[in-house]
Amino acid sequence: MHLLQAGVELNLIRSWLGHVSLETTQRYAEIDLAQKRRALDVVTPLGKPGRRQRATWQRKESILAWLEQL
């Protein structure tokens, strides 16, 4: 986890640990919520200027009706 937080790529960590599969390394690499928030804060959604903002959920009756028909 400390290597990931320092910016080392997971594939390189996999190699250092001698894991054959990247999936094995991912089991040990639990991302904490603070790191996830920092990553999301720097992402800009397509078509949106500036930093990421929390989207507010809006009830869309047309989508709900479509889902009920499935």
mmJSON file of the N, C-alpha and C atoms, coordinates in Angstrom:
{"data_MODEL":{"atom_site":{
"group_PDB":["ATOM","ATOM","ATOM","ATOM","ATOM","ATOM","ATOM","ATOM","ATOM","ATOM","ATOM","ATOM","ATOM","ATOM","ATOM","ATOM","ATOM","ATOM","ATOM","ATOM","ATOM","ATOM","ATOM","ATOM","ATOM","ATOM","ATOM","ATOM","ATOM","ATOM","ATOM","ATOM","ATOM","ATOM","ATOM","ATOM","ATOM","ATOM","ATOM","ATOM","ATOM","ATOM","ATOM","ATOM","ATOM","ATOM","ATOM","ATOM","ATOM","ATOM","ATOM","ATOM","ATOM","ATOM","ATOM","ATOM","ATOM","ATOM","ATOM","ATOM","ATOM","ATOM","ATOM","ATOM","ATOM","ATOM","ATOM","ATOM","ATOM","ATOM","ATOM","ATOM","ATOM","ATOM","ATOM","ATOM","ATOM","ATOM","ATOM","ATOM","ATOM","ATOM","ATOM","ATOM","ATOM","ATOM","ATOM","ATOM","ATOM","ATOM","ATOM","ATOM","ATOM","ATOM","ATOM","ATOM","ATOM","ATOM","ATOM","ATOM","ATOM","ATOM","ATOM","ATOM","ATOM","ATOM","ATOM","ATOM","ATOM","ATOM","ATOM","ATOM","ATOM","ATOM","ATOM","ATOM","ATOM","ATOM","ATOM","ATOM","ATOM","ATOM","ATOM","ATOM","ATOM","ATOM","ATOM","ATOM","ATOM","ATOM","ATOM","ATOM","ATOM","ATOM","ATOM","ATOM","ATOM","ATOM","ATOM","ATOM","ATOM","ATOM","ATOM","ATOM","ATOM","ATOM","ATOM","ATOM","ATOM","ATOM","ATOM","ATOM","ATOM","ATOM","ATOM","ATOM","ATOM","ATOM","ATOM","ATOM","ATOM","ATOM","ATOM","ATOM","ATOM","ATOM","ATOM","ATOM","ATOM","ATOM","ATOM","ATOM","ATOM","ATOM","ATOM","ATOM","ATOM","ATOM","ATOM","ATOM","ATOM","ATOM","ATOM","ATOM","ATOM","ATOM","ATOM","ATOM","ATOM","ATOM","ATOM","ATOM","ATOM","ATOM","ATOM","ATOM","ATOM","ATOM","ATOM","ATOM","ATOM","ATOM","ATOM","ATOM","ATOM","ATOM","ATOM","ATOM","ATOM","ATOM"],
"id":[1,2,3,4,5,6,7,8,9,10,11,12,13,14,15,16,17,18,19,20,21,22,23,24,25,26,27,28,29,30,31,32,33,34,35,36,37,38,39,40,41,42,43,44,45,46,47,48,49,50,51,52,53,54,55,56,57,58,59,60,61,62,63,64,65,66,67,68,69,70,71,72,73,74,75,76,77,78,79,80,81,82,83,84,85,86,87,88,89,90,91,92,93,94,95,96,97,98,99,100,101,102,103,104,105,106,107,108,109,110,111,112,113,114,115,116,117,118,119,120,121,122,123,124,125,126,127,128,129,130,131,132,133,134,135,136,137,138,139,140,141,142,143,144,145,146,147,148,149,150,151,152,153,154,155,156,157,158,159,160,161,162,163,164,165,166,167,168,169,170,171,172,173,174,175,176,177,178,179,180,181,182,183,184,185,186,187,188,189,190,191,192,193,194,195,196,197,198,199,200,201,202,203,204,205,206,207,208,209,210],
"type_symbol":["N","C","C","N","C","C","N","C","C","N","C","C","N","C","C","N","C","C","N","C","C","N","C","C","N","C","C","N","C","C","N","C","C","N","C","C","N","C","C","N","C","C","N","C","C","N","C","C","N","C","C","N","C","C","N","C","C","N","C","C","N","C","C","N","C","C","N","C","C","N","C","C","N","C","C","N","C","C","N","C","C","N","C","C","N","C","C","N","C","C","N","C","C","N","C","C","N","C","C","N","C","C","N","C","C","N","C","C","N","C","C","N","C","C","N","C","C","N","C","C","N","C","C","N","C","C","N","C","C","N","C","C","N","C","C","N","C","C","N","C","C","N","C","C","N","C","C","N","C","C","N","C","C","N","C","C","N","C","C","N","C","C","N","C","C","N","C","C","N","C","C","N","C","C","N","C","C","N","C","C","N","C","C","N","C","C","N","C","C","N","C","C","N","C","C","N","C","C","N","C","C","N","C","C","N","C","C","N","C","C"],
"label_atom_id":["N","CA","C","N","CA","C","N","CA","C","N","CA","C","N","CA","C","N","CA","C","N","CA","C","N","CA","C","N","CA","C","N","CA","C","N","CA","C","N","CA","C","N","CA","C","N","CA","C","N","CA","C","N","CA","C","N","CA","C","N","CA","C","N","CA","C","N","CA","C","N","CA","C","N","CA","C","N","CA","C","N","CA","C","N","CA","C","N","CA","C","N","CA","C","N","CA","C","N","CA","C","N","CA","C","N","CA","C","N","CA","C","N","CA","C","N","CA","C","N","CA","C","N","CA","C","N","CA","C","N","CA","C","N","CA","C","N","CA","C","N","CA","C","N","CA","C","N","CA","C","N","CA","C","N","CA","C","N","CA","C","N","CA","C","N","CA","C","N","CA","C","N","CA","C","N","CA","C","N","CA","C","N","CA","C","N","CA","C","N","CA","C","N","CA","C","N","CA","C","N","CA","C","N","CA","C","N","CA","C","N","CA","C","N","CA","C","N","CA","C","N","CA","C","N","CA","C","N","CA","C","N","CA","C","N","CA","C","N","CA","C","N","CA","C"],
"label_alt_id":[null,null,null,null,null,null,null,null,null,null,null,null,null,null,null,null,null,null,null,null,null,null,null,null,null,null,null,null,null,null,null,null,null,null,null,null,null,null,null,null,null,null,null,null,null,null,null,null,null,null,null,null,null,null,null,null,null,null,null,null,null,null,null,null,null,null,null,null,null,null,null,null,null,null,null,null,null,null,null,null,null,null,null,null,null,null,null,null,null,null,null,null,null,null,null,null,null,null,null,null,null,null,null,null,null,null,null,null,null,null,null,null,null,null,null,null,null,null,null,null,null,null,null,null,null,null,null,null,null,null,null,null,null,null,null,null,null,null,null,null,null,null,null,null,null,null,null,null,null,null,null,null,null,null,null,null,null,null,null,null,null,null,null,null,null,null,null,null,null,null,null,null,null,null,null,null,null,null,null,null,null,null,null,null,null,null,null,null,null,null,null,null,null,null,null,null,null,null,null,null,null,null,null,null,null,null,null,null,null,null],
"label_comp_id":["MET","MET","MET","HIS","HIS","HIS","LEU","LEU","LEU","LEU","LEU","LEU","GLN","GLN","GLN","ALA","ALA","ALA","GLY","GLY","GLY","VAL","VAL","VAL","GLU","GLU","GLU","LEU","LEU","LEU","ASN","ASN","ASN","LEU","LEU","LEU","ILE","ILE","ILE","ARG","ARG","ARG","SER","SER","SER","TRP","TRP","TRP","LEU","LEU","LEU","GLY","GLY","GLY","HIS","HIS","HIS","VAL","VAL","VAL","SER","SER","SER","LEU","LEU","LEU","GLU","GLU","GLU","THR","THR","THR","THR","THR","THR","GLN","GLN","GLN","ARG","ARG","ARG","TYR","TYR","TYR","ALA","ALA","ALA","GLU","GLU","GLU","ILE","ILE","ILE","ASP","ASP","ASP","LEU","LEU","LEU","ALA","ALA","ALA","GLN","GLN","GLN","LYS","LYS","LYS","ARG","ARG","ARG","ARG","ARG","ARG","ALA","ALA","ALA","LEU","LEU","LEU","ASP","ASP","ASP","VAL","VAL","VAL","VAL","VAL","VAL","THR","THR","THR","PRO","PRO","PRO","LEU","LEU","LEU","GLY","GLY","GLY","LYS","LYS","LYS","PRO","PRO","PRO","GLY","GLY","GLY","ARG","ARG","ARG","ARG","ARG","ARG","GLN","GLN","GLN","ARG","ARG","ARG","ALA","ALA","ALA","THR","THR","THR","TRP","TRP","TRP","GLN","GLN","GLN","ARG","ARG","ARG","LYS","LYS","LYS","GLU","GLU","GLU","SER","SER","SER","ILE","ILE","ILE","LEU","LEU","LEU","ALA","ALA","ALA","TRP","TRP","TRP","LEU","LEU","LEU","GLU","GLU","GLU","GLN","GLN","GLN","LEU","LEU","LEU"],
"label_asym_id":["A","A","A","A","A","A","A","A","A","A","A","A","A","A","A","A","A","A","A","A","A","A","A","A","A","A","A","A","A","A","A","A","A","A","A","A","A","A","A","A","A","A","A","A","A","A","A","A","A","A","A","A","A","A","A","A","A","A","A","A","A","A","A","A","A","A","A","A","A","A","A","A","A","A","A","A","A","A","A","A","A","A","A","A","A","A","A","A","A","A","A","A","A","A","A","A","A","A","A","A","A","A","A","A","A","A","A","A","A","A","A","A","A","A","A","A","A","A","A","A","A","A","A","A","A","A","A","A","A","A","A","A","A","A","A","A","A","A","A","A","A","A","A","A","A","A","A","A","A","A","A","A","A","A","A","A","A","A","A","A","A","A","A","A","A","A","A","A","A","A","A","A","A","A","A","A","A","A","A","A","A","A","A","A","A","A","A","A","A","A","A","A","A","A","A","A","A","A","A","A","A","A","A","A","A","A","A","A","A","A"],
"label_entity_id":["1","1","1","1","1","1","1","1","1","1","1","1","1","1","1","1","1","1","1","1","1","1","1","1","1","1","1","1","1","1","1","1","1","1","1","1","1","1","1","1","1","1","1","1","1","1","1","1","1","1","1","1","1","1","1","1","1","1","1","1","1","1","1","1","1","1","1","1","1","1","1","1","1","1","1","1","1","1","1","1","1","1","1","1","1","1","1","1","1","1","1","1","1","1","1","1","1","1","1","1","1","1","1","1","1","1","1","1","1","1","1","1","1","1","1","1","1","1","1","1","1","1","1","1","1","1","1","1","1","1","1","1","1","1","1","1","1","1","1","1","1","1","1","1","1","1","1","1","1","1","1","1","1","1","1","1","1","1","1","1","1","1","1","1","1","1","1","1","1","1","1","1","1","1","1","1","1","1","1","1","1","1","1","1","1","1","1","1","1","1","1","1","1","1","1","1","1","1","1","1","1","1","1","1","1","1","1","1","1","1"],
"label_seq_id":[1,1,1,2,2,2,3,3,3,4,4,4,5,5,5,6,6,6,7,7,7,8,8,8,9,9,9,10,10,10,11,11,11,12,12,12,13,13,13,14,14,14,15,15,15,16,16,16,17,17,17,18,18,18,19,19,19,20,20,20,21,21,21,22,22,22,23,23,23,24,24,24,25,25,25,26,26,26,27,27,27,28,28,28,29,29,29,30,30,30,31,31,31,32,32,32,33,33,33,34,34,34,35,35,35,36,36,36,37,37,37,38,38,38,39,39,39,40,40,40,41,41,41,42,42,42,43,43,43,44,44,44,45,45,45,46,46,46,47,47,47,48,48,48,49,49,49,50,50,50,51,51,51,52,52,52,53,53,53,54,54,54,55,55,55,56,56,56,57,57,57,58,58,58,59,59,59,60,60,60,61,61,61,62,62,62,63,63,63,64,64,64,65,65,65,66,66,66,67,67,67,68,68,68,69,69,69,70,70,70],
"pdbx_PDB_ins_code":[null,null,null,null,null,null,null,null,null,null,null,null,null,null,null,null,null,null,null,null,null,null,null,null,null,null,null,null,null,null,null,null,null,null,null,null,null,null,null,null,null,null,null,null,null,null,null,null,null,null,null,null,null,null,null,null,null,null,null,null,null,null,null,null,null,null,null,null,null,null,null,null,null,null,null,null,null,null,null,null,null,null,null,null,null,null,null,null,null,null,null,null,null,null,null,null,null,null,null,null,null,null,null,null,null,null,null,null,null,null,null,null,null,null,null,null,null,null,null,null,null,null,null,null,null,null,null,null,null,null,null,null,null,null,null,null,null,null,null,null,null,null,null,null,null,null,null,null,null,null,null,null,null,null,null,null,null,null,null,null,null,null,null,null,null,null,null,null,null,null,null,null,null,null,null,null,null,null,null,null,null,null,null,null,null,null,null,null,null,null,null,null,null,null,null,null,null,null,null,null,null,null,null,null,null,null,null,null,null,null],
"Cartn_x":[0.819,0.0,0.864,1.941,2.816,3.47,3.824,4.409,3.391,2.153,1.104,0.9,0.862,0.666,1.838,3.011,4.19,4.224,3.26,3.177,3.778,4.185,4.756,3.611,3.764,2.719,2.561,1.32,1.006,1.747,1.928,2.628,4.096,4.714,6.098,6.167,5.201,5.135,4.967,4.108,3.924,5.243,6.025,7.321,8.272,8.333,9.223,8.859,7.557,7.106,7.201,7.444,7.574,6.251,5.176,3.867,3.764,3.198,2.996,1.821,0.776,-0.447,-0.621,-1.063,-1.366,-2.537,-3.439,-4.582,-4.13,-3.043,-2.516,-2.08,-1.403,-0.921,-2.087,-3.13,-4.282,-4.975,-4.888,-5.491,-4.868,-3.609,-2.893,-2.949,-3.384,-3.359,-4.738,-5.121,-6.406,-6.213,-6.96,-6.831,-7.67,-7.062,-7.815,-8.687,-9.699,-10.664,-10.04,-9.043,-8.393,-7.685,-7.009,-6.312,-7.328,-8.419,-9.453,-10.048,-10.32,-10.871,-9.909,-8.605,-7.618,-7.596,-7.691,-7.699,-8.945,-10.101,-11.336,-11.371,-10.734,-10.73,-9.963,-8.999,-8.209,-8.763,-9.793,-10.391,-11.448,-11.413,-12.423,-13.339,-14.636,-15.554,-15.566,-15.813,-15.878,-16.95,-16.604,-17.556,-17.792,-17.07,-17.249,-15.929,-15.938,-14.715,-14.453,-13.205,-12.859,-12.781,-12.77,-12.63,-13.934,-13.815,-14.97,-15.858,-17.14,-18.098,-19.044,-19.58,-20.536,-21.812,-22.235,-23.484,-24.642,-25.711,-26.904,-27.845,-28.373,-29.265,-30.611,-31.127,-32.449,-33.32,-34.528,-35.472,-35.937,-35.75,-36.171,-37.246,-38.473,-39.6,-39.477,-38.972,-38.854,-37.887,-36.806,-35.832,-36.42,-37.106,-37.728,-38.784,-39.57,-40.584,-39.917,-38.846,-38.114,-37.558,-36.997,-36.452,-37.534,-38.715,-39.814,-40.292,-40.091,-40.508,-39.554,-38.369,-37.378,-37.771],
"Cartn_y":[-1.188,0.0,1.254,1.241,2.416,2.68,1.62,1.803,2.419,1.945,2.527,3.997,4.334,5.725,6.597,5.987,6.736,6.881,6.258,6.414,5.28,4.204,3.063,2.278,1.933,1.21,-0.206,-0.689,-2.001,-3.118,-2.983,-4.008,-4.119,-3.005,-3.023,-3.665,-3.355,-3.979,-5.489,-5.904,-7.327,-7.993,-7.332,-7.877,-7.983,-6.936,-6.949,-8.051,-8.307,-9.329,-10.742,-10.83,-12.133,-12.809,-12.04,-12.612,-12.868,-13.994,-14.317,-13.523,-13.412,-12.756,-11.409,-10.435,-9.12,-9.219,-10.17,-10.359,-10.721,-11.469,-11.829,-10.58,-9.683,-8.443,-7.546,-7.52,-6.665,-7.058,-8.304,-8.743,-8.014,-7.683,-7.028,-5.507,-5.002,-3.556,-2.955,-2.732,-2.112,-0.601,0.091,1.538,2.181,3.049,3.716,4.826,5.245,6.218,7.579,7.97,9.267,9.272,8.18,8.106,8.088,7.375,7.323,8.715,9.465,10.81,11.736,11.655,12.494,12.187,10.909,10.519,11.043,10.933,11.409,12.93,13.628,15.087,15.655,14.919,15.441,15.03,14.198,13.741,14.735,15.093,15.974,15.137,15.099,14.336,14.885,14.023,14.458,15.524,16.592,17.644,18.605,18.448,19.326,20.044,21.364,22.078,22.009,22.153,22.248,20.919,21.01,19.823,19.053,17.818,16.928,17.43,17.404,17.769,16.602,16.498,15.43,15.649,14.598,14.676,14.445,15.159,14.94,14.051,13.041,12.099,12.736,12.566,13.092,11.942,11.919,10.873,11.125,10.153,10.259,9.215,9.677,8.752,7.911,8.491,7.736,6.559,6.764,5.694,4.64,5.072,4.133,3.292,3.895,3.162,2.149,2.541,1.618,0.443,0.705,-0.365,-1.342,-0.812,-1.667,-2.59,-2.205,-3.028,-4.176,-4.109,-5.177,-6.479],
"Cartn_z":[0.0,0.0,0.0,0.763,0.82,-0.535,-1.245,-2.576,-3.531,-3.481,-4.326,-4.007,-2.724,-2.321,-2.739,-2.885,-3.336,-4.849,-5.546,-6.994,-7.799,-7.142,-7.86,-8.501,-9.779,-10.486,-9.95,-9.944,-9.399,-10.129,-11.426,-12.193,-11.766,-11.433,-10.949,-9.564,-8.713,-7.387,-7.537,-8.487,-8.768,-9.098,-9.931,-10.333,-9.149,-8.326,-7.161,-6.178,-6.034,-5.095,-5.672,-6.987,-7.621,-7.912,-7.948,-8.254,-9.753,-10.123,-11.535,-12.084,-11.297,-11.738,-11.043,-11.799,-11.235,-10.263,-10.492,-9.596,-8.182,-8.075,-6.76,-6.01,-6.703,-6.087,-5.696,-6.516,-6.233,-4.938,-4.562,-3.299,-2.112,-2.232,-1.142,-1.235,-2.356,-2.596,-2.387,-1.155,-0.847,-0.831,-1.671,-1.763,-0.667,0.107,1.168,0.58,1.321,0.823,0.531,1.298,1.063,-0.284,-0.616,-1.895,-3.043,-2.865,-3.893,-4.11,-3.033,-3.148,-3.89,-3.576,-4.268,-5.76,-6.11,-7.52,-8.223,-7.583,-8.187,-8.3,-7.379,-7.406,-8.592,-9.119,-10.231,-11.594,-11.609,-12.853,-13.302,-14.578,-15.14,-16.024,-15.74,-16.584,-18.009,-18.977,-20.373,-20.55,-21.256,-21.532,-20.382,-19.29,-18.131,-17.842,-17.757,-17.394,-15.894,-15.515,-14.098,-13.387,-12.063,-11.228,-11.116,-10.708,-10.548,-9.412,-9.651,-8.615,-8.405,-7.197,-6.916,-7.725,-8.382,-9.132,-8.176,-8.412,-7.599,-8.39,-7.722,-8.374,-8.598,-9.814,-10.133,-10.606,-10.119,-10.502,-11.931,-12.801,-14.2,-14.439,-14.523,-14.672,-15.936,-17.027,-18.276,-18.122,-17.404,-17.183,-16.25,-15.205,-14.278,-14.97,-15.836,-16.594,-17.501,-18.164,-19.039,-18.244,-17.062,-16.234,-15.776,-15.475,-15.043,-16.161,-17.41,-18.542,-18.812,-18.252,-18.513,-17.892],
"occupancy":[1.0,1.0,1.0,1.0,1.0,1.0,1.0,1.0,1.0,1.0,1.0,1.0,1.0,1.0,1.0,1.0,1.0,1.0,1.0,1.0,1.0,1.0,1.0,1.0,1.0,1.0,1.0,1.0,1.0,1.0,1.0,1.0,1.0,1.0,1.0,1.0,1.0,1.0,1.0,1.0,1.0,1.0,1.0,1.0,1.0,1.0,1.0,1.0,1.0,1.0,1.0,1.0,1.0,1.0,1.0,1.0,1.0,1.0,1.0,1.0,1.0,1.0,1.0,1.0,1.0,1.0,1.0,1.0,1.0,1.0,1.0,1.0,1.0,1.0,1.0,1.0,1.0,1.0,1.0,1.0,1.0,1.0,1.0,1.0,1.0,1.0,1.0,1.0,1.0,1.0,1.0,1.0,1.0,1.0,1.0,1.0,1.0,1.0,1.0,1.0,1.0,1.0,1.0,1.0,1.0,1.0,1.0,1.0,1.0,1.0,1.0,1.0,1.0,1.0,1.0,1.0,1.0,1.0,1.0,1.0,1.0,1.0,1.0,1.0,1.0,1.0,1.0,1.0,1.0,1.0,1.0,1.0,1.0,1.0,1.0,1.0,1.0,1.0,1.0,1.0,1.0,1.0,1.0,1.0,1.0,1.0,1.0,1.0,1.0,1.0,1.0,1.0,1.0,1.0,1.0,1.0,1.0,1.0,1.0,1.0,1.0,1.0,1.0,1.0,1.0,1.0,1.0,1.0,1.0,1.0,1.0,1.0,1.0,1.0,1.0,1.0,1.0,1.0,1.0,1.0,1.0,1.0,1.0,1.0,1.0,1.0,1.0,1.0,1.0,1.0,1.0,1.0,1.0,1.0,1.0,1.0,1.0,1.0,1.0,1.0,1.0,1.0,1.0,1.0,1.0,1.0,1.0,1.0,1.0,1.0],
"B_iso_or_equiv":[0.0,0.0,0.0,0.0,0.0,0.0,0.0,0.0,0.0,0.0,0.0,0.0,0.0,0.0,0.0,0.0,0.0,0.0,0.0,0.0,0.0,0.0,0.0,0.0,0.0,0.0,0.0,0.0,0.0,0.0,0.0,0.0,0.0,0.0,0.0,0.0,0.0,0.0,0.0,0.0,0.0,0.0,0.0,0.0,0.0,0.0,0.0,0.0,0.0,0.0,0.0,0.0,0.0,0.0,0.0,0.0,0.0,0.0,0.0,0.0,0.0,0.0,0.0,0.0,0.0,0.0,0.0,0.0,0.0,0.0,0.0,0.0,0.0,0.0,0.0,0.0,0.0,0.0,0.0,0.0,0.0,0.0,0.0,0.0,0.0,0.0,0.0,0.0,0.0,0.0,0.0,0.0,0.0,0.0,0.0,0.0,0.0,0.0,0.0,0.0,0.0,0.0,0.0,0.0,0.0,0.0,0.0,0.0,0.0,0.0,0.0,0.0,0.0,0.0,0.0,0.0,0.0,0.0,0.0,0.0,0.0,0.0,0.0,0.0,0.0,0.0,0.0,0.0,0.0,0.0,0.0,0.0,0.0,0.0,0.0,0.0,0.0,0.0,0.0,0.0,0.0,0.0,0.0,0.0,0.0,0.0,0.0,0.0,0.0,0.0,0.0,0.0,0.0,0.0,0.0,0.0,0.0,0.0,0.0,0.0,0.0,0.0,0.0,0.0,0.0,0.0,0.0,0.0,0.0,0.0,0.0,0.0,0.0,0.0,0.0,0.0,0.0,0.0,0.0,0.0,0.0,0.0,0.0,0.0,0.0,0.0,0.0,0.0,0.0,0.0,0.0,0.0,0.0,0.0,0.0,0.0,0.0,0.0,0.0,0.0,0.0,0.0,0.0,0.0,0.0,0.0,0.0,0.0,0.0,0.0],
"pdbx_formal_charge":[null,null,null,null,null,null,null,null,null,null,null,null,null,null,null,null,null,null,null,null,null,null,null,null,null,null,null,null,null,null,null,null,null,null,null,null,null,null,null,null,null,null,null,null,null,null,null,null,null,null,null,null,null,null,null,null,null,null,null,null,null,null,null,null,null,null,null,null,null,null,null,null,null,null,null,null,null,null,null,null,null,null,null,null,null,null,null,null,null,null,null,null,null,null,null,null,null,null,null,null,null,null,null,null,null,null,null,null,null,null,null,null,null,null,null,null,null,null,null,null,null,null,null,null,null,null,null,null,null,null,null,null,null,null,null,null,null,null,null,null,null,null,null,null,null,null,null,null,null,null,null,null,null,null,null,null,null,null,null,null,null,null,null,null,null,null,null,null,null,null,null,null,null,null,null,null,null,null,null,null,null,null,null,null,null,null,null,null,null,null,null,null,null,null,null,null,null,null,null,null,null,null,null,null,null,null,null,null,null,null],
"auth_seq_id":[1,1,1,2,2,2,3,3,3,4,4,4,5,5,5,6,6,6,7,7,7,8,8,8,9,9,9,10,10,10,11,11,11,12,12,12,13,13,13,14,14,14,15,15,15,16,16,16,17,17,17,18,18,18,19,19,19,20,20,20,21,21,21,22,22,22,23,23,23,24,24,24,25,25,25,26,26,26,27,27,27,28,28,28,29,29,29,30,30,30,31,31,31,32,32,32,33,33,33,34,34,34,35,35,35,36,36,36,37,37,37,38,38,38,39,39,39,40,40,40,41,41,41,42,42,42,43,43,43,44,44,44,45,45,45,46,46,46,47,47,47,48,48,48,49,49,49,50,50,50,51,51,51,52,52,52,53,53,53,54,54,54,55,55,55,56,56,56,57,57,57,58,58,58,59,59,59,60,60,60,61,61,61,62,62,62,63,63,63,64,64,64,65,65,65,66,66,66,67,67,67,68,68,68,69,69,69,70,70,70],
"auth_comp_id":["MET","MET","MET","HIS","HIS","HIS","LEU","LEU","LEU","LEU","LEU","LEU","GLN","GLN","GLN","ALA","ALA","ALA","GLY","GLY","GLY","VAL","VAL","VAL","GLU","GLU","GLU","LEU","LEU","LEU","ASN","ASN","ASN","LEU","LEU","LEU","ILE","ILE","ILE","ARG","ARG","ARG","SER","SER","SER","TRP","TRP","TRP","LEU","LEU","LEU","GLY","GLY","GLY","HIS","HIS","HIS","VAL","VAL","VAL","SER","SER","SER","LEU","LEU","LEU","GLU","GLU","GLU","THR","THR","THR","THR","THR","THR","GLN","GLN","GLN","ARG","ARG","ARG","TYR","TYR","TYR","ALA","ALA","ALA","GLU","GLU","GLU","ILE","ILE","ILE","ASP","ASP","ASP","LEU","LEU","LEU","ALA","ALA","ALA","GLN","GLN","GLN","LYS","LYS","LYS","ARG","ARG","ARG","ARG","ARG","ARG","ALA","ALA","ALA","LEU","LEU","LEU","ASP","ASP","ASP","VAL","VAL","VAL","VAL","VAL","VAL","THR","THR","THR","PRO","PRO","PRO","LEU","LEU","LEU","GLY","GLY","GLY","LYS","LYS","LYS","PRO","PRO","PRO","GLY","GLY","GLY","ARG","ARG","ARG","ARG","ARG","ARG","GLN","GLN","GLN","ARG","ARG","ARG","ALA","ALA","ALA","THR","THR","THR","TRP","TRP","TRP","GLN","GLN","GLN","ARG","ARG","ARG","LYS","LYS","LYS","GLU","GLU","GLU","SER","SER","SER","ILE","ILE","ILE","LEU","LEU","LEU","ALA","ALA","ALA","TRP","TRP","TRP","LEU","LEU","LEU","GLU","GLU","GLU","GLN","GLN","GLN","LEU","LEU","LEU"],
"auth_asym_id":["A","A","A","A","A","A","A","A","A","A","A","A","A","A","A","A","A","A","A","A","A","A","A","A","A","A","A","A","A","A","A","A","A","A","A","A","A","A","A","A","A","A","A","A","A","A","A","A","A","A","A","A","A","A","A","A","A","A","A","A","A","A","A","A","A","A","A","A","A","A","A","A","A","A","A","A","A","A","A","A","A","A","A","A","A","A","A","A","A","A","A","A","A","A","A","A","A","A","A","A","A","A","A","A","A","A","A","A","A","A","A","A","A","A","A","A","A","A","A","A","A","A","A","A","A","A","A","A","A","A","A","A","A","A","A","A","A","A","A","A","A","A","A","A","A","A","A","A","A","A","A","A","A","A","A","A","A","A","A","A","A","A","A","A","A","A","A","A","A","A","A","A","A","A","A","A","A","A","A","A","A","A","A","A","A","A","A","A","A","A","A","A","A","A","A","A","A","A","A","A","A","A","A","A","A","A","A","A","A","A"],
"auth_atom_id":["N","CA","C","N","CA","C","N","CA","C","N","CA","C","N","CA","C","N","CA","C","N","CA","C","N","CA","C","N","CA","C","N","CA","C","N","CA","C","N","CA","C","N","CA","C","N","CA","C","N","CA","C","N","CA","C","N","CA","C","N","CA","C","N","CA","C","N","CA","C","N","CA","C","N","CA","C","N","CA","C","N","CA","C","N","CA","C","N","CA","C","N","CA","C","N","CA","C","N","CA","C","N","CA","C","N","CA","C","N","CA","C","N","CA","C","N","CA","C","N","CA","C","N","CA","C","N","CA","C","N","CA","C","N","CA","C","N","CA","C","N","CA","C","N","CA","C","N","CA","C","N","CA","C","N","CA","C","N","CA","C","N","CA","C","N","CA","C","N","CA","C","N","CA","C","N","CA","C","N","CA","C","N","CA","C","N","CA","C","N","CA","C","N","CA","C","N","CA","C","N","CA","C","N","CA","C","N","CA","C","N","CA","C","N","CA","C","N","CA","C","N","CA","C","N","CA","C","N","CA","C","N","CA","C","N","CA","C","N","CA","C","N","CA","C"],
"pdbx_PDB_model_num":[1,1,1,1,1,1,1,1,1,1,1,1,1,1,1,1,1,1,1,1,1,1,1,1,1,1,1,1,1,1,1,1,1,1,1,1,1,1,1,1,1,1,1,1,1,1,1,1,1,1,1,1,1,1,1,1,1,1,1,1,1,1,1,1,1,1,1,1,1,1,1,1,1,1,1,1,1,1,1,1,1,1,1,1,1,1,1,1,1,1,1,1,1,1,1,1,1,1,1,1,1,1,1,1,1,1,1,1,1,1,1,1,1,1,1,1,1,1,1,1,1,1,1,1,1,1,1,1,1,1,1,1,1,1,1,1,1,1,1,1,1,1,1,1,1,1,1,1,1,1,1,1,1,1,1,1,1,1,1,1,1,1,1,1,1,1,1,1,1,1,1,1,1,1,1,1,1,1,1,1,1,1,1,1,1,1,1,1,1,1,1,1,1,1,1,1,1,1,1,1,1,1,1,1,1,1,1,1,1,1]
}}}
